[in-house]
Amino acid sequence: MFFLVEYDRQNETIVSFEAFDETRQHEAEESRLALELSLQRQNTDHEVVLLEAADEAALRKTHRRYFETMESLLKSGF
């Protein structure tokens, strides 16, 4: 699966999150580009990433920083 994440670093929050199955990889890539261009035009400083993982649970393990605050990561010994 592919996961498109728009992340607000300053507020440590996910702004948008969309999942795509393997057959929609091209659509996921196009969506990432469109989102980045839109944010650029709006002068919005958000991180946009397209990540691949077996499922959302795996993504939450490998990319915890998008789903937890920095404070909770530090407390857990990240």
C-alpha positions in Angstrom: 0.0 0.0 0.0 1.0 3.6 -0.5 0.2 6.4 1.9 0.1 10.1 1.1 0.7 12.2 4.2 0.6 16.0 4.6 2.3 16.9 7.9 2.4 20.2 9.7 5.8 20.1 11.4 5.2 23.2 13.5 2.0 21.8 15.1 3.2 18.1 14.9 -0.1 17.1 13.2 -1.2 15.2 10.2 -3.2 17.5 8.0 -4.3 14.9 5.4 -3.8 11.2 5.1 -4.8 9.0 2.1 -4.2 5.3 1.4 -3.8 3.8 -2.1 -3.6 0.1 -2.9 -0.7 -1.2 -5.1 -2.7 -0.9 -8.3 -3.0 2.9 -7.7 0.7 3.8 -7.4 0.6 6.2 -10.4 -2.5 7.9 -8.9 -0.7 8.2 -5.6 2.4 9.8 -7.2 0.2 12.2 -9.2 -1.7 13.1 -6.0 1.6 13.8 -4.1 2.8 16.1 -6.9 -0.6 18.0 -7.1 -0.6 18.4 -3.3 3.0 19.7 -3.2 2.3 22.2 -6.0 -0.9 23.4 -4.3 0.9 24.0 -1.0 3.7 25.8 -2.8 1.2 28.1 -4.5 -0.4 28.8 -1.1 3.0 29.3 0.5 2.2 26.7 3.1 5.2 25.0 4.7 4.0 21.4 5.2 5.9 18.2 4.6 4.4 16.0 1.9 5.5 12.4 1.7 4.4 9.3 -0.2 5.3 6.2 1.8 5.0 2.5 1.1 4.1 -0.1 3.7 2.3 -3.4 4.0 -0.5 -1.7 5.9 -1.3 1.3 8.1 -0.2 -0.6 11.2 3.2 -1.2 9.7 3.4 2.5 8.6 2.6 3.6 12.2 5.6 1.5 13.5 8.1 2.6 10.9 7.1 6.2 10.7 6.0 7.0 14.2 7.0 10.6 14.1 4.0 11.4 11.9 1.5 9.8 14.4 3.1 10.8 17.8 4.3 14.0 19.2 8.0 14.5 19.7 7.5 14.6 23.4 5.9 11.1 23.4 8.7 9.8 21.1 11.4 11.0 23.5 9.6 9.6 26.5 9.4 6.2 24.8 13.2 6.2 24.0 12.7 6.6 20.3 
